[in-house]
Amino acid sequence: MTSACRKIAAPNLAEPPNATWSNGLVIGNEVVLSGMTARGGDGRAMGGASVEGQMLAVLDKIQGLVEAAGGGAHNIYKLVVYVTDIGRKDEVNAARAAFFRPHYPCSTLVEVSGLVFPDLLVEVDAFANLAADLRA
């Protein structure tokens, strides 16, 4: 059995004209998002040199895409967080605590040697299910 697949389009998250990826796809009730970074429309990292600030900017982008898919933050059940300095994990935790409410999504935190631009400190893959509600 094949599930319908549609691309997510969020007005504040335009993909580059020649992108060879999708920011997000909806496959059945599943929402799968590409790694989101804090790169702003002006090319600079939103949140500056703060991991917490960048993480919050990324979570806002993720929420915008999930909302464009027909859901909300309460549908996000899994995050994979890539950081350039694992020693700053408390900033990631602070951002998650500020953004989400219990029950929190499952999460993996991994240190990487670098991201696509040197001013980026965090990148997040996210997964949501439109039929799931972590508030329940």
C-alpha positions as a Markdown table, in Angstrom:
| # | Residue | x | y | z |
|---|---|---|---|---|
| 1 | Met | 0.0 | 0.0 | 0.0 |
| 2 | Thr | 1.4 | 3.4 | -1.0 |
| 3 | Ser | 0.8 | 6.6 | 1.0 |
| 4 | Ala | 0.3 | 9.9 | -0.6 |
| 5 | Cys | 3.3 | 12.3 | -0.3 |
| 6 | Arg | 3.2 | 16.0 | -0.4 |
| 7 | Lys | 5.8 | 18.7 | 0.0 |
| 8 | Ile | 5.4 | 21.2 | 2.8 |
| 9 | Ala | 5.5 | 24.9 | 1.8 |
| 10 | Ala | 5.8 | 27.4 | 4.6 |
| 11 | Pro | 5.6 | 31.1 | 3.6 |
| 12 | Asn | 8.5 | 32.2 | 5.9 |
| 13 | Leu | 10.8 | 29.2 | 4.9 |
| 14 | Ala | 11.4 | 29.4 | 1.2 |
| 15 | Glu | 13.7 | 26.8 | -0.3 |
| 16 | Pro | 16.5 | 28.1 | -2.5 |
| 17 | Pro | 15.4 | 28.0 | -6.2 |
| 18 | Asn | 17.9 | 25.3 | -7.1 |
| 19 | Ala | 17.5 | 23.2 | -3.9 |
| 20 | Thr | 18.1 | 19.5 | -4.4 |
| 21 | Trp | 16.1 | 18.7 | -1.2 |
| 22 | Ser | 12.7 | 19.4 | 0.4 |
| 23 | Asn | 12.4 | 21.2 | 3.7 |
| 24 | Gly | 9.7 | 18.8 | 4.6 |
| 25 | Leu | 7.4 | 16.1 | 3.4 |
| 26 | Val | 4.1 | 14.7 | 4.6 |
| 27 | Ile | 3.7 | 11.0 | 4.0 |
| 28 | Gly | 0.4 | 9.8 | 5.4 |
| 29 | Asn | 0.3 | 11.2 | 8.9 |
| 30 | Glu | 4.1 | 11.4 | 9.1 |
| 31 | Val | 5.9 | 14.7 | 8.8 |
| 32 | Val | 9.6 | 14.4 | 8.0 |
| 33 | Leu | 11.8 | 17.5 | 8.0 |
| 34 | Ser | 15.3 | 18.1 | 6.7 |
| 35 | Gly | 17.9 | 19.3 | 9.0 |
| 36 | Met | 16.9 | 22.8 | 10.0 |
| 37 | Thr | 19.5 | 25.5 | 10.9 |
| 38 | Ala | 19.2 | 29.0 | 12.3 |
| 39 | Arg | 20.2 | 30.5 | 9.0 |
| 40 | Gly | 18.1 | 33.6 | 8.5 |
| 41 | Gly | 16.9 | 35.2 | 5.3 |
| 42 | Asp | 19.8 | 37.6 | 5.5 |
| 43 | Gly | 22.3 | 34.7 | 5.5 |
| 44 | Arg | 23.2 | 35.2 | 9.2 |
| 45 | Ala | 22.7 | 32.8 | 12.1 |
| 46 | Met | 19.6 | 33.8 | 14.1 |
| 47 | Gly | 20.5 | 33.6 | 17.7 |
| 48 | Gly | 24.1 | 34.7 | 17.1 |
| 49 | Ala | 26.7 | 32.7 | 18.9 |
| 50 | Ser | 24.2 | 31.3 | 21.4 |
| 51 | Val | 23.4 | 27.6 | 21.1 |
| 52 | Glu | 20.2 | 28.2 | 23.0 |
| 53 | Gly | 19.3 | 31.1 | 20.7 |
| 54 | Gln | 20.0 | 29.1 | 17.6 |
| 55 | Met | 18.1 | 26.1 | 18.9 |
| 56 | Leu | 15.1 | 28.3 | 19.6 |
| 57 | Ala | 15.2 | 29.8 | 16.1 |
| 58 | Val | 15.4 | 26.2 | 14.6 |
| 59 | Leu | 12.5 | 25.0 | 16.8 |
| 60 | Asp | 10.4 | 28.0 | 15.5 |
| 61 | Lys | 11.2 | 27.0 | 11.9 |
| 62 | Ile | 10.3 | 23.4 | 12.7 |
| 63 | Gln | 7.0 | 24.5 | 14.3 |
| 64 | Gly | 6.2 | 26.6 | 11.2 |
| 65 | Leu | 6.7 | 23.6 | 8.9 |
| 66 | Val | 4.7 | 21.3 | 11.1 |
| 67 | Glu | 1.9 | 23.9 | 11.2 |
| 68 | Ala | 2.0 | 24.2 | 7.4 |
| 69 | Ala | 1.5 | 20.5 | 7.3 |
| 70 | Gly | -1.6 | 20.8 | 9.5 |
| 71 | Gly | -0.2 | 20.1 | 12.9 |
| 72 | Gly | 1.5 | 21.8 | 15.8 |
| 73 | Ala | 4.5 | 21.5 | 18.2 |
| 74 | His | 2.5 | 18.8 | 20.1 |
| 75 | Asn | 2.8 | 16.5 | 17.1 |
| 76 | Ile | 6.6 | 16.5 | 17.1 |
| 77 | Tyr | 7.7 | 13.2 | 18.6 |
| 78 | Lys | 11.4 | 12.9 | 17.7 |
| 79 | Leu | 14.4 | 15.3 | 17.3 |
| 80 | Val | 17.9 | 14.6 | 16.2 |
| 81 | Val | 20.1 | 17.5 | 17.3 |
| 82 | Tyr | 23.6 | 18.0 | 15.9 |
| 83 | Val | 25.9 | 20.4 | 17.8 |
| 84 | Thr | 29.4 | 21.6 | 17.1 |
| 85 | Asp | 30.2 | 21.6 | 20.8 |
| 86 | Ile | 28.7 | 18.9 | 23.0 |
| 87 | Gly | 29.9 | 20.9 | 26.1 |
| 88 | Arg | 27.1 | 23.3 | 25.4 |
| 89 | Lys | 24.4 | 20.6 | 25.7 |
| 90 | Asp | 22.8 | 22.5 | 28.6 |
| 91 | Glu | 21.8 | 25.3 | 26.2 |
| 92 | Val | 20.1 | 22.7 | 24.0 |
| 93 | Asn | 18.2 | 21.4 | 27.0 |
| 94 | Ala | 17.2 | 24.9 | 28.1 |
| 95 | Ala | 15.8 | 25.6 | 24.6 |
| 96 | Arg | 13.9 | 22.4 | 24.6 |
| 97 | Ala | 12.5 | 23.1 | 28.1 |
| 98 | Ala | 11.4 | 26.6 | 27.0 |
| 99 | Phe | 9.8 | 25.4 | 23.8 |
| 100 | Phe | 8.1 | 22.1 | 24.6 |
| 101 | Arg | 5.8 | 21.0 | 27.4 |
| 102 | Pro | 5.7 | 17.5 | 28.9 |
| 103 | His | 5.6 | 15.0 | 27.4 |
| 104 | Tyr | 8.8 | 16.0 | 25.6 |
| 105 | Pro | 9.7 | 14.5 | 22.2 |
| 106 | Cys | 12.3 | 11.7 | 22.1 |
| 107 | Ser | 15.7 | 13.2 | 21.3 |
| 108 | Thr | 19.2 | 12.3 | 20.2 |
| 109 | Leu | 22.1 | 14.7 | 20.7 |
| 110 | Val | 25.2 | 14.3 | 18.6 |
| 111 | Glu | 28.4 | 16.3 | 18.3 |
| 112 | Val | 29.7 | 17.0 | 14.8 |
| 113 | Ser | 32.9 | 18.5 | 13.5 |
| 114 | Gly | 31.1 | 21.2 | 11.6 |
| 115 | Leu | 27.9 | 22.3 | 9.8 |
| 116 | Val | 27.3 | 23.8 | 6.4 |
| 117 | Phe | 28.3 | 27.3 | 7.5 |
| 118 | Pro | 30.9 | 28.0 | 10.3 |
| 119 | Asp | 28.6 | 30.4 | 12.3 |
| 120 | Leu | 26.0 | 27.6 | 12.7 |
| 121 | Leu | 26.2 | 25.8 | 16.0 |
| 122 | Val | 23.1 | 23.5 | 15.8 |
| 123 | Glu | 21.1 | 21.6 | 13.2 |
| 124 | Val | 18.0 | 19.6 | 13.9 |
| 125 | Asp | 16.1 | 16.8 | 12.1 |
| 126 | Ala | 12.5 | 16.6 | 13.2 |
| 127 | Phe | 9.7 | 14.0 | 12.9 |
| 128 | Ala | 6.1 | 14.6 | 13.7 |
| 129 | Asn | 2.9 | 12.6 | 13.4 |
| 130 | Leu | -0.3 | 14.5 | 12.7 |
| 131 | Ala | -2.4 | 11.8 | 14.4 |
| 132 | Ala | -0.2 | 11.9 | 17.6 |
| 133 | Asp | -0.6 | 14.4 | 20.4 |
| 134 | Leu | 2.1 | 14.5 | 23.0 |
| 135 | Arg | -0.2 | 16.6 | 25.3 |
| 136 | Ala | -2.4 | 13.6 | 25.8 |
